[in-house]
Amino acid sequence: MNSYIATRDVKQKHYRKLLEKTNVVGVGVGRKIVNGRTTEELSIKVYVEKKQVSSRLSDSDMIPKTIDGVKTDVIEIGKIRFQGRRDRNRPTQGGDSIGSCHSLAFGYISAGTLGLALIDKTDGKEVLLSNNHVIANLDTDTENRANAGDPIVQPGTLDGGSCSTDRIGTLKRWIPFTLTGDNLIDAAVADLDNEADALECQVGCDIGRVEGYRPLGEGDLNIQVQKCGRTTGYTTGTVIDVDATVNVSYEVLTATGIIVRTLTFNNQIITTDMSDSGDSGSLILDMQKKAVGLLFAGSNTATIANRIEVVLDVLNLELCPSPDLHCRIGGPDRRIRCLLGGPDTDIHCVIGGPDRRIRCLLGGPDTDIHCRIGGPDITIHCITGGPDSLTPLCLACGPDSPIGCGTGGPNDLIRVDGCAAGPQINIKVNPGIDPGRLVILDLEKIPDSMRASVEKMLKKMADER
């Protein structure tokens, strides 16, 4: 039996010639279907608009039963086209209608779906993610159909969005379509006029917060996935291909009228039908709410999505940092800047100096916590004005810690066994761990406006431990 990698290599070698055949709209790798039942045998999946009897096809358009020793499997999915919650929502979230006002200059109104609000790693700002063809007006490498700063509205103009009263942001950057080569993603991001107008990393239809992302591989064929979209709302589907190359047809309005173009997209995800026109831009997630793809096209029987890890990489985006406390580390003084609730509740921590002092500011100079690390048992000495005024909780940095700052894995977490109130706090740490990564919060001095968020974060940490 062929391995997945060997089958994929054969597909990669021959997909261009297969796509040139009449009626073929996609080529991928998946389990072969025999008499309506999915087998364990891997095959080259050839997706066609409509199955035809052999007598109606020329010899050059026939799909061979095997290619380089790998069996083929012809699947009818119809023509693939670019493909929703239509109300005005503030704050908005994934699944809501969104669109561009720039399309009005080309004579049409439109609407697609907001995938997600997430973080732009280039500047740390919150941005809105959707498709090029939804908010960048089908911009290509040969035709400038979008400009940075184009107004973005929620809902889209097709759903009654007004360019004067419903503007939510401006187009920031996008990946132009390549007309002559292979495309990887159909994606664009927009800056928010007001970050309070979007719920970061939240998807509607009761899906809730996105729990990271998951690159799909061979072992994920036939898993169930879900999405929330502008047109069909909440739907589920089954992954049938994780490495497909597809031809996507679309109509575009030009000065000479409507013309039909075809774009080729490589390394795409195909699911069973779970979308309709207007759902383009929806985030596709597994049933554990990990993002897997960005929906951009579909047919009567299939839905097509970009791989989410490629979207994040190409557009330099960060998917869903810690829900309550966002930390960035940078600068020669190794400053950790943590935002919790707003600029007036910043926590600034600086590590450095001969005594490896951690200086944390919360709200003003009268709430400083000065910590020095030293002694054979790595004792932490904290002075805040009196032995009875300190109620500490010790947190560690790492990707699996709710505070979400720093790097490392489970072994980098600091085990806190004995925090006690008073000017001296003895803390046990795992051998070899840098205690300079410790963060200490004075709970008595946390403003009331922050308390609920902090308690929620601490409860999550306690549950995980």
C-alpha positions as CSV (number, residue, x, y, z in Angstrom):
1,M,0.0,0.0,0.0
2,N,1.4,3.4,-0.9
3,S,2.3,5.8,1.9
4,Y,0.7,9.2,2.1
5,I,4.0,11.0,1.2
6,A,4.6,8.8,-1.8
7,T,1.0,9.3,-3.0
8,R,1.3,13.1,-2.5
9,D,4.5,13.1,-4.5
10,V,2.8,11.4,-7.4
11,K,0.0,13.9,-7.2
12,Q,2.4,16.9,-7.2
13,K,4.2,15.5,-10.2
14,H,1.0,15.1,-12.3
15,Y,-1.6,17.7,-11.0
16,R,-0.9,20.3,-13.7
17,K,-1.6,17.9,-16.6
18,L,-4.7,16.6,-14.8
19,L,-6.1,20.2,-14.3
20,E,-5.8,20.8,-18.0
21,K,-8.3,18.1,-18.7
22,T,-11.9,19.2,-19.5
23,N,-14.2,19.1,-16.5
24,V,-11.4,18.7,-13.9
25,V,-11.5,21.3,-11.1
26,G,-9.1,19.8,-8.5
27,V,-6.6,17.2,-7.7
28,G,-5.7,15.9,-4.2
29,V,-4.9,12.9,-2.0
30,G,-7.5,11.0,0.1
31,R,-9.0,7.6,0.8
32,K,-10.5,5.8,-2.2
33,I,-14.2,5.4,-2.2
34,V,-15.5,2.1,-3.5
35,N,-19.3,1.4,-3.9
36,G,-20.1,4.4,-1.7
37,R,-17.8,3.3,1.2
38,T,-14.5,4.9,2.2
39,T,-11.6,2.4,2.2
40,E,-8.2,2.6,3.8
41,E,-6.4,2.8,0.5
42,L,-4.9,6.1,-0.5
43,S,-5.6,7.4,-3.9
44,I,-5.1,10.5,-6.1
45,K,-8.5,12.3,-5.9
46,V,-9.5,13.9,-9.2
47,Y,-12.4,16.4,-8.6
48,V,-14.6,17.1,-11.6
49,E,-17.6,19.4,-12.2
50,K,-19.7,16.5,-13.4
51,K,-19.0,12.9,-14.0
52,Q,-19.3,12.0,-17.7
53,V,-19.7,8.6,-19.4
54,S,-16.5,7.5,-21.2
55,S,-18.1,7.8,-24.7
56,R,-18.5,11.6,-24.2
57,L,-14.9,12.2,-23.3
58,S,-11.9,12.4,-25.7
59,D,-8.9,10.2,-25.0
60,S,-7.0,13.2,-23.8
61,D,-9.7,14.0,-21.2
62,M,-10.0,10.5,-19.8
63,I,-8.7,10.1,-16.2
64,P,-6.4,7.1,-16.1
65,K,-7.3,4.4,-13.5
66,T,-3.7,4.5,-12.1
67,I,-0.9,7.1,-12.2
68,D,2.6,5.8,-11.5
69,G,1.1,2.8,-9.7
70,V,-1.3,4.9,-7.6
71,K,-5.0,4.4,-8.1
72,T,-7.2,7.4,-9.0
73,D,-10.6,8.3,-7.6
74,V,-12.9,10.6,-9.6
75,I,-15.2,12.7,-7.4
76,E,-18.0,15.0,-8.7
77,I,-18.1,18.2,-6.8
78,G,-19.5,20.8,-9.3
79,K,-17.9,24.1,-10.3
80,I,-15.8,25.7,-7.5
81,R,-16.6,29.4,-6.8
82,F,-15.6,32.0,-4.2
83,Q,-18.2,31.8,-1.5
84,G,-22.6,34.6,7.1
85,R,-24.5,36.6,9.6
86,R,-25.8,39.8,8.1
87,D,-26.6,42.1,11.0
88,R,-24.6,45.1,12.2
89,N,-22.7,43.9,15.4
90,R,-20.6,46.0,17.7
91,P,-18.5,44.3,18.9
92,T,-18.2,42.1,15.9
93,Q,-16.8,38.6,15.9
94,G,-15.9,35.7,13.5
95,G,-18.9,34.7,11.4
96,D,-20.3,38.2,10.9
97,S,-20.9,39.9,7.5
98,I,-18.0,42.2,6.3
99,G,-17.1,43.9,3.1
100,S,-15.2,46.7,1.3
101,C,-16.5,50.0,0.1
102,H,-13.9,50.0,-2.7
103,S,-16.0,47.6,-4.7
104,L,-18.5,50.4,-5.3
105,A,-15.9,52.1,-7.5
106,F,-16.2,49.0,-9.7
107,G,-19.9,49.1,-9.8
108,Y,-21.1,46.4,-7.4
109,I,-21.9,45.7,-3.7
110,S,-20.7,42.7,-1.9
111,A,-20.5,40.9,1.4
112,G,-18.5,38.0,2.8
113,T,-17.6,36.7,6.3
114,L,-15.2,38.0,9.0
115,G,-12.9,35.0,9.9
116,L,-11.5,36.4,13.1
117,A,-10.0,39.3,15.0
118,L,-6.4,38.5,15.8
119,I,-3.0,40.1,16.3
120,D,-0.7,41.6,13.6
121,K,2.8,40.6,14.7
122,T,4.4,43.5,12.8
123,D,3.0,46.1,15.2
124,G,1.0,44.3,17.9
125,K,-2.3,45.7,16.8
126,E,-5.6,43.8,16.5
127,V,-6.7,43.3,12.9
128,L,-9.6,41.6,11.1
129,L,-8.9,38.6,8.9
130,S,-11.0,37.7,5.8
131,N,-10.4,36.9,2.1
132,N,-8.7,39.0,-0.6
133,H,-11.9,38.6,-2.6
134,V,-14.0,39.8,0.3
135,I,-12.2,42.9,1.5
136,A,-9.4,43.5,-1.1
137,N,-11.8,43.4,-4.1
138,L,-10.2,40.5,-6.1
139,D,-6.8,42.3,-6.3
140,T,-4.3,40.5,-8.6
141,D,-0.7,40.8,-9.6
142,T,-1.7,42.5,-12.9
143,E,-4.7,44.5,-11.9
144,N,-4.8,47.0,-8.9
145,R,-8.3,46.6,-7.5
146,A,-7.5,47.6,-3.9
147,N,-5.5,50.2,-1.9
148,A,-4.3,50.3,1.7
149,G,-6.7,52.4,3.6
150,D,-9.9,51.3,1.7
151,P,-12.9,51.6,4.0
152,I,-14.1,48.2,5.5
153,V,-17.7,48.0,6.7
154,Q,-19.6,45.6,8.9
155,P,-22.0,44.4,7.7
156,G,-20.9,44.3,4.0
157,T,-22.6,46.6,1.5
158,L,-24.7,43.8,0.1
159,D,-26.3,43.4,3.6
160,G,-27.0,47.1,3.9
161,G,-23.7,48.3,5.3
162,S,-23.2,52.0,4.9
163,C,-19.7,53.4,4.0
164,S,-20.4,56.5,6.1
165,T,-22.0,55.0,9.3
166,D,-21.0,51.3,9.4
167,R,-17.2,51.7,8.7
168,I,-15.3,49.5,11.1
169,G,-11.7,49.8,9.8
170,T,-9.4,50.1,6.8
171,L,-7.7,47.6,4.5
172,K,-4.2,47.0,5.8
173,R,-2.5,44.3,3.6
174,W,-3.4,41.4,1.4
175,I,-1.9,38.8,-0.9
176,P,-2.6,39.6,-4.5
177,F,-3.8,36.7,-6.7
178,T,-1.4,35.3,-9.2
179,L,-3.1,34.8,-12.5
180,T,-0.3,32.7,-14.2
181,G,1.1,30.6,-11.3
182,D,-0.1,28.8,-8.2
183,N,-1.8,30.6,-5.3
184,L,-1.5,29.5,-1.7
185,I,-4.0,31.7,0.1
186,D,-6.9,34.1,-0.5
187,A,-6.5,36.3,2.5
188,A,-6.4,40.0,3.7
189,V,-6.4,41.9,7.0
190,A,-7.9,45.2,8.0
191,D,-7.0,47.6,10.8
192,L,-9.7,48.4,13.3
193,D,-10.8,52.1,13.8
194,N,-11.6,51.1,17.4
195,E,-10.3,47.8,18.8
196,A,-13.3,47.7,21.2
197,D,-15.5,47.1,18.1
198,A,-14.2,43.5,17.7
199,L,-14.0,40.5,20.1
200,E,-10.5,39.1,19.7
201,C,-10.3,35.4,18.8
202,Q,-14.0,35.0,19.3
203,V,-16.3,33.2,16.7
204,G,-20.1,33.4,16.8
205,C,-22.7,30.7,16.5
206,D,-21.9,29.8,20.1
207,I,-18.4,28.4,19.0
208,G,-16.7,30.9,21.3
209,R,-13.0,31.5,21.8
210,V,-10.6,29.8,19.4
211,E,-8.1,27.5,21.2
212,G,-5.1,27.9,19.0
213,Y,-4.6,26.2,15.6
214,R,-3.9,22.8,14.2
215,P,-2.0,22.0,10.9
216,L,-3.8,19.1,9.2
217,G,-2.0,16.0,8.0
218,E,-2.7,12.5,6.7
219,G,-4.1,11.4,10.1
220,D,-6.8,14.1,9.9
221,L,-8.6,12.8,6.9
222,N,-12.3,12.2,7.8
223,I,-12.2,14.4,11.0
224,Q,-15.2,16.6,11.7
225,V,-14.9,20.4,11.4
226,Q,-17.2,23.3,12.1
227,K,-17.6,27.0,11.0
228,C,-19.8,30.1,11.5
229,G,-20.6,32.0,8.3
230,R,-22.5,35.0,7.1
231,T,-24.9,33.0,4.9
232,T,-25.4,29.5,6.4
233,G,-24.5,30.2,10.0
234,Y,-23.3,27.2,11.9
235,T,-22.5,24.1,9.9
236,T,-20.2,21.1,10.2
237,G,-18.4,19.0,7.6
238,T,-15.8,16.2,7.2
239,V,-12.3,16.7,5.9
240,I,-11.8,14.7,2.7
241,D,-8.5,16.2,1.4
242,V,-5.6,18.0,3.1
243,D,-3.3,18.7,0.1
244,A,-5.5,19.5,-2.9
245,T,-4.7,21.7,-5.9
246,V,-7.9,23.3,-7.3
247,N,-9.0,25.6,-10.1
248,V,-11.4,28.3,-8.8
249,S,-13.6,30.1,-11.3
250,Y,-14.8,33.6,-10.6
251,E,-16.6,36.4,-12.4
252,V,-15.1,39.9,-12.3
253,L,-16.6,43.2,-13.4
254,T,-14.2,45.1,-15.7
255,A,-14.6,48.2,-17.9
256,T,-15.4,46.0,-20.8
257,G,-18.0,43.9,-18.9
258,I,-18.1,40.7,-16.8
259,I,-15.4,38.2,-17.6
260,V,-14.7,34.8,-16.1
261,R,-11.2,34.0,-14.8
262,T,-9.6,30.9,-13.3
263,L,-7.1,30.8,-10.4
264,T,-5.1,27.8,-9.3
265,F,-4.7,27.2,-5.6
266,N,-2.2,24.6,-4.3
267,N,-2.0,22.8,-0.9
268,Q,-5.7,23.3,0.0
269,I,-8.1,21.6,2.4
270,I,-11.4,20.2,1.0
271,T,-14.3,19.3,3.2
272,T,-17.8,18.0,2.5
273,D,-20.3,20.7,1.7
274,M,-20.6,23.1,4.6
275,S,-21.0,26.6,3.0
276,D,-22.7,28.7,0.4
277,S,-22.1,32.0,-1.3
278,G,-21.2,34.7,1.2
279,D,-19.5,32.3,3.7
280,S,-16.1,33.1,2.2
281,G,-13.7,34.3,4.9
282,S,-15.2,32.0,7.6
283,L,-12.7,30.3,10.0
284,I,-12.9,26.5,9.9
285,L,-12.2,24.8,13.2
286,D,-12.0,21.2,14.5
287,M,-14.4,20.2,17.2
288,Q,-11.9,21.2,19.9
289,K,-12.1,24.8,18.5
290,K,-8.6,24.7,17.0
291,A,-8.4,26.7,13.8
292,V,-7.5,24.6,10.7
293,G,-8.5,26.6,7.7
294,L,-9.8,29.8,6.1
295,L,-12.8,29.1,3.9
296,F,-12.6,30.8,0.5
297,A,-14.5,28.8,-2.1
298,G,-16.9,25.9,-2.6
299,S,-19.2,24.0,-4.9
300,N,-22.5,22.3,-4.6
301,T,-20.9,19.4,-2.8
302,A,-17.6,20.6,-1.3
303,T,-16.0,23.4,0.6
304,I,-12.4,24.7,0.0
305,A,-10.1,26.3,2.6
306,N,-6.6,27.7,2.8
307,R,-4.4,26.0,5.5
308,I,-4.5,28.3,8.5
309,E,-0.9,27.9,9.4
310,V,0.1,29.2,5.9
311,V,-2.3,32.2,6.3
312,L,-0.7,33.1,9.7
313,D,2.8,32.7,8.3
314,V,2.4,34.6,5.1
315,L,0.5,37.5,6.7
316,N,2.6,37.5,9.9
317,L,-0.3,37.1,12.2
318,E,-0.5,35.7,15.8
319,L,-3.6,33.6,16.6
320,C,-5.1,34.0,20.0
321,P,-2.6,34.8,22.7
322,S,-3.6,34.6,26.4
323,P,-7.2,35.6,26.8
324,D,-6.7,38.0,29.7
325,L,-3.1,39.1,29.8
326,H,-1.1,40.0,26.7
327,C,2.7,40.1,27.1
328,R,5.4,41.3,24.7
329,I,9.1,41.1,25.5
330,G,11.6,43.4,23.8
331,G,14.3,46.0,24.1
332,P,17.8,46.1,25.6
333,D,16.3,46.1,29.2
334,R,14.3,42.9,28.5
335,R,11.1,44.7,29.3
336,I,7.9,42.7,29.6
337,R,4.9,44.8,28.8
338,C,1.7,43.2,30.0
339,L,-1.7,44.7,29.1
340,L,-4.7,43.7,31.1
341,G,-7.9,45.7,30.4
342,G,-6.5,48.9,29.1
343,P,-3.5,51.3,29.2
344,D,-4.2,52.5,32.7
345,T,-3.7,49.0,34.1
346,D,-0.4,48.2,32.4
347,I,2.1,46.1,34.3
348,H,5.7,46.9,33.4
349,C,8.4,44.5,34.4
350,V,12.1,45.1,33.9
351,I,14.7,42.4,34.6
352,G,18.3,43.5,34.9
353,G,21.1,45.0,37.1
354,P,23.8,43.3,39.3
355,D,21.1,42.1,41.7
356,R,18.8,40.8,38.9
357,R,16.1,43.0,40.2
358,I,12.5,42.6,38.9
359,R,10.8,45.9,39.0
360,C,7.0,45.8,38.5
361,L,4.8,48.8,38.2
362,L,1.1,48.5,38.5
363,G,-1.0,51.7,38.4
364,G,1.6,54.1,39.9
365,P,4.8,54.5,41.9
366,D,3.1,53.8,45.2
367,T,2.4,50.2,44.1
368,D,5.9,49.2,43.1
369,I,7.0,45.8,44.0
370,H,10.8,45.4,44.3
371,C,12.1,41.9,44.2
372,R,15.7,40.6,44.6
373,I,16.7,37.0,43.9
374,G,19.6,35.5,45.8
375,G,20.7,32.8,48.3
376,P,21.5,29.1,47.8
377,D,17.8,28.2,47.9
378,I,16.8,30.9,45.4
379,T,14.8,32.9,48.0
380,I,12.7,35.8,46.6
381,H,12.7,38.9,48.9
382,C,9.7,41.2,48.2
383,I,9.2,44.6,50.0
384,T,6.0,46.5,49.5
385,G,5.7,48.6,52.7
386,G,5.0,46.1,55.4
387,P,4.8,42.3,56.2
388,D,1.1,42.3,56.2
389,S,0.5,44.2,53.0
390,L,1.7,41.5,50.5
391,T,-0.5,38.7,49.3
392,P,1.6,37.2,46.5
393,L,0.8,34.8,43.7
394,C,3.7,33.5,41.7
395,L,3.2,32.9,38.0
396,A,5.4,31.3,35.3
397,C,5.9,32.2,31.7
398,G,5.4,29.7,28.9
399,P,3.0,28.9,26.0
400,D,1.0,26.7,28.2
401,S,0.6,29.3,30.9
402,P,-2.4,31.6,30.8
403,I,-0.3,34.7,31.1
404,G,1.2,33.8,27.7
405,C,4.6,35.5,27.8
406,G,8.0,34.0,27.2
407,T,8.8,30.8,25.5
408,G,9.3,27.2,26.5
409,G,7.3,24.0,27.3
410,P,5.9,22.4,30.4
411,N,9.3,21.9,32.0
412,D,9.8,25.7,31.9
413,L,6.9,26.3,34.3
414,I,7.8,27.3,37.8
415,R,6.3,25.0,40.4
416,V,5.0,27.2,43.3
417,D,4.5,25.1,46.5
418,G,4.8,27.6,49.3
419,C,4.0,31.3,48.8
420,A,3.4,33.0,52.2
421,A,2.5,36.6,53.0
422,G,5.4,38.7,54.4
423,P,8.6,40.3,53.3
424,Q,10.3,37.0,52.5
425,I,8.8,34.4,50.3
426,N,10.4,31.0,49.8
427,I,9.6,29.5,46.3
428,K,10.6,26.1,45.1
429,V,11.6,26.0,41.4
430,N,12.5,23.2,39.0
431,P,16.3,22.7,38.7
432,G,17.9,24.8,36.0
433,I,15.0,27.2,35.7
434,D,15.8,30.9,35.5
435,P,13.8,32.5,38.4
436,G,14.2,35.8,36.7
437,R,11.2,34.8,34.6
438,L,9.0,34.8,37.7
439,V,6.1,37.3,37.8
440,I,4.7,38.4,41.2
441,L,1.4,40.1,41.5
442,D,0.3,42.0,44.6
443,L,-3.4,41.0,44.7
444,E,-4.2,43.6,47.3
445,K,-3.2,46.4,45.0
446,I,-4.9,45.2,41.9
447,P,-7.6,47.8,40.9
448,D,-11.3,46.6,41.2
449,S,-11.7,47.0,37.4
450,M,-9.0,44.3,36.9
451,R,-10.0,41.9,39.7
452,A,-12.5,39.8,37.8
453,S,-10.1,39.2,34.9
454,V,-7.2,38.3,37.1
455,E,-9.3,35.9,39.2
456,K,-10.5,34.2,36.0
457,M,-6.9,33.8,34.8
458,L,-5.7,32.5,38.2
459,K,-8.6,30.0,38.3
460,K,-7.7,28.7,34.9
461,M,-4.0,28.2,36.0
462,A,-5.1,26.4,39.1
463,D,-7.3,24.1,37.0
464,E,-4.5,23.3,34.6
465,R,-2.1,22.5,37.4
